[in-house]
Amino acid sequence: MKKNILAGASLVLAASILGACSNGEATTNKSEDTKQTAQAELKMQKGVQFVYNGKGVTDKDLENHRKEFLSGTTDKELKKLGGDNYVAENYVLKNELLKYVGSNTDEVLKAYDKYSETANKAYKMNKGQYVIAFVSDKIEEEELTPDKVKKLYETIPKEKRTMSFEVFKSNKYLLFQLAAREGLINPDKLQKDLYKKASIESKSLKMNKDLKGVIPM
């Protein structure tokens, strides 16, 4: 039981920013910002905003994405991040990242429902946070061989090691962060490459050709 709680805490720490902010900047004025969350309707033209993989993405699609996967992001934060364009980029990135790890939205939402049934409320992630934890875990499993995990452990000075190797290799958050620091995983480049290759055509909403902001992982 204790192991599950610790694992949940690590995943929350690993993924906490997707549902809260996507450029690493936290807002300090909690009393103001927490009043207006991403539940407000998107203020954009009605109809198809852009075409993604041959399918029109409407204002309703983006509104639903915002409510479901950006539920912890305030209006003020969204404005700083780019408003409607950020929501659109986040929509594309979510789908591209899931596709990259061999999954899709339906699959990850089913996994989230199961996770929610047993998750400790103190550490429970929202859906946006869960997607990033899910993707991070899949990337780590694919990229980090047992030898690489061992080498990562050895990058921690002996006098600063606060956990055994067995505990270390089960800490997915720490593994991913160290792998990124050591250049074994490059989540920023991955996201930019995936976005650049995505099939996107501007309609009512003018889409950026290059990704403006990555999701911290």
Secondary structure, 3 states (H helix, E strand, C coil): CHHHHHHHHHHHHHHCCCCCCCCCCCCCCHHHHCCCCCCCCCCCCCCEEEEECCEEEEHHHHHHHHHHHCCCCCHHHHHHHCCHHHHHHHHHHHHHHHHHCCCCHHHHHHHHHHHHHHCCCCCCCCHHHHHHHHHHHHHHHHHCCHHHHHHHHHCCCHHHCCCCHHHHHHCHHHHHHHHHHCCCCCHHHHHHHHHHHCCEEECCCCCCCCCCCCCCC
